[in-house]
Amino acid sequence: MAGPLTPGKKAPSFSLPKDGGGDISLSDFAGQNLVLYFYPKADTPGCTREAQAFSKLRASFQRAGTAVLGVSADPVKAQDKFKTKYDLKIPLASDETHKMLTAYGVWGEKSMYGRTYMGIARVTYLIDAKGKIARVWPKVSVDGHAEEVLEAAKAL
């Protein structure tokens, strides 16, 4: 894994399929801040808590001029089920090719219980209205994370 991008860098552009159909691109968020959070797998305990926390705070993020987008390698169909099951209020994008995940430094080798595999690191980026990385959370602990990101968004 190359590691997360650093603040001040231009956020890599992307266009990905999203839940509900259609595509979503970085350019869709031009002129506003964007929380781009990466999660390993839809409908797992940590990923569910994180998505629910960002969904719960969606209106507060909007008041701070900030959109929220979750990204994983799950197929769109899995994203749709996840969003419906938990009534999530934020868009979810799918990068089954891992191109965007790689560009953001979140796709790479992981290990758990002595087993090595390829996967997504739980990383969050706050991208400013000019498309630059304003802040990075490289090793996210889910509890309290969405609230911390909201405070950072309000400070931009």
Long-range contacts (C-beta under 8 A, 24 or more apart in sequence): 1-105, 1-106, 1-107, 1-108, 1-109, 1-110, 1-121, 2-102, 2-105, 2-108, 3-105, 3-138, 4-104, 4-105, 4-106, 4-121, 4-123, 4-125, 4-136, 4-138, 5-104, 5-105, 5-125, 5-133, 5-136, 6-133, 6-136, 7-132, 7-133, 7-134, 7-135, 7-136, 8-132, 8-133, 9-132, 9-133, 10-131, 10-132, 10-133, 11-36, 11-125, 11-127, 11-131, 11-132, 11-133, 12-100, 12-103, 12-104, 14-95, 14-100, 14-103, 16-71, 16-93, 16-94, 16-95, 16-100, 17-76, 17-93, 17-94, 18-76, 18-79, 18-91, 18-92, 18-93, 18-94, 19-76, 19-79, 19-80, 19-83, 19-91, 19-92, 19-93, 19-94, 20-80, 20-83, 20-91, 21-76, 24-69, 24-91, 24-93, 26-127, 26-131, 29-67, 29-69, 29-127, 30-129, 30-131, 31-129, 32-65, 32-66, 32-67, 32-129, 33-64, 33-65, 33-66, 33-67, 33-126, 33-127, 33-128, 33-129, 33-134, 33-153, 33-156, 34-66, 34-67, 34-68, 34-69, 34-125, 34-126, 34-127, 35-61, 35-66, 35-67, 35-68, 35-69, 35-124, 35-125, 35-126, 35-127, 35-149, 35-153, 36-69, 36-71, 36-104, 36-124, 36-125, 36-126, 36-127, 37-68, 37-69, 37-70, 37-71, 37-123, 37-124, 37-125, 37-140, 37-149, 38-70, 38-71, 38-72, 38-101, 38-104, 38-106, 38-120, 38-121, 38-122, 38-123, 38-124, 39-70, 39-71, 39-72, 39-120, 39-122, 40-72, 40-119, 40-120, 40-121, 40-122, 41-72, 41-74, 41-120, 42-72, 42-74, 42-78, 42-79, 42-81, 42-82, 42-92, 43-78, 43-81, 43-82, 43-85, 46-122, 46-142, 47-72, 48-82, 48-86, 49-142, 49-143, 50-122, 50-140, 50-142, 50-145, 50-146, 51-82, 51-86, 51-88, 51-90, 51-92, 52-86, 52-88, 53-142, 53-145, 53-146, 53-147, 54-90, 54-146, 54-149, 55-86, 55-87, 55-88, 55-89, 55-90, 56-89, 56-146, 57-146, 57-147, 57-150, 58-89, 58-90, 60-150, 61-150, 61-153, 64-150, 64-153, 64-154, 64-156, 65-129, 65-153, 65-156, 66-126, 66-150, 66-153, 66-156, 69-93, 71-95, 71-100, 71-101, 72-120, 73-98, 73-101, 73-107, 73-120, 124-149, 126-152, 126-153, 126-156, 128-156, 129-156
